[in-house]
Amino acid sequence: MSVSPSETTLRRSRLYSEELGIDLATNTDAELFKWLLASVLLGARISETIAKHTYRSFERHRLLAPRRILAAGWGYLVNPVMREGGYVRYDEKTSTKLLRICDALITEYGGSLKRLHLLANDSRDLEARLDGFYGVGPVTVNIFLRELRPRWPKADPEPLARVKAAARSLGIDLEGYRRKSMAFARLEAGLIRQRLVRS
């Protein structure tokens, strides 16, 4: 029987963005878009490993900006990019989704996620704007915003039910944390990984 990691250890967990080499501290549109791309992949119904491999595939092909992805086109995204990442079942659907997200981001916000945040009235409006992108749902919105909580004033998604369940099972009181803190963001990432290991 494995021993559950301590709360102290969980509070030091690496963020998913850090694991992928994405520097959200810079708050630049380039890094924010990389994180949106990664969030869309992580939010899909595939394994976390395939999502990370696919992000690395986009990185290898230098497709880390909306205009570059649009220029590459659907066929190139499906094969070689998605196939190299390990996508088989949802490669065509995810390629379509990414192209439509990139097009909407450019058309509606000039390609800038910082502008999207600026134009949002509050945290709910921010979530609604992201949820408005084709194929993006609550899980992807949560993935994207939870690591931006300490950095974006309007980013404050409710922790996922599975995060709350993992915290309860380990006797961790999430209410004892300031949700906008980096400690909470790291704790959340640790709880998600803990749940994946246990399931």
Long-range contacts (C-beta under 8 A, 24 or more apart in sequence): 2-197, 4-170, 4-194, 5-190, 5-194, 7-170, 7-172, 7-187, 9-190, 10-170, 10-172, 10-186, 10-187, 10-190, 10-191, 10-194, 11-183, 11-186, 11-187, 11-190, 12-186, 12-190, 13-186, 13-187, 13-189, 13-190, 13-193, 14-186, 14-189, 15-147, 15-185, 15-186, 15-189, 16-42, 16-143, 16-147, 16-189, 17-147, 19-52, 20-52, 20-55, 24-147, 24-148, 24-151, 25-151, 27-114, 27-151, 29-111, 29-112, 29-113, 29-114, 30-64, 30-65, 32-113, 32-114, 33-64, 33-65, 33-66, 33-105, 33-111, 33-113, 34-64, 35-144, 35-147, 35-148, 36-101, 36-113, 36-144, 37-64, 37-69, 37-98, 39-140, 39-143, 39-144, 40-94, 40-97, 40-98, 40-101, 40-135, 40-136, 40-140, 41-85, 41-94, 42-140, 42-143, 43-136, 43-137, 43-139, 43-140, 43-143, 44-90, 44-94, 45-90, 46-86, 46-87, 46-89, 46-90, 48-196, 49-86, 50-85, 50-86, 50-87, 51-85, 53-84, 53-85, 53-86, 54-81, 54-82, 54-84, 54-85, 54-86, 54-87, 55-85, 56-85, 57-81, 57-82, 57-84, 57-85, 58-85, 60-84, 65-111, 66-101, 66-102, 66-103, 66-105, 66-106, 66-111, 67-102, 67-106, 67-111, 69-98, 69-99, 69-102, 70-99, 70-102, 70-103, 70-106, 73-99, 74-99, 93-135, 96-135, 97-134, 97-135, 97-136, 100-133, 100-134, 100-135, 101-133, 101-134, 101-135, 101-136, 104-132, 104-133, 104-134, 105-133, 117-152, 117-154, 117-155, 120-154, 122-154, 123-154, 123-155, 123-156, 123-157, 125-154, 126-152, 126-154, 126-155, 127-157, 146-185, 146-188, 147-185, 147-189, 149-179, 149-180, 149-184, 149-185, 150-180, 150-181, 150-182, 150-184, 150-185, 156-180, 159-188, 160-192, 162-192, 162-195, 163-188, 163-191, 163-192, 163-195, 165-195, 166-191, 166-192, 166-194, 166-195, 166-198, 167-191, 170-194
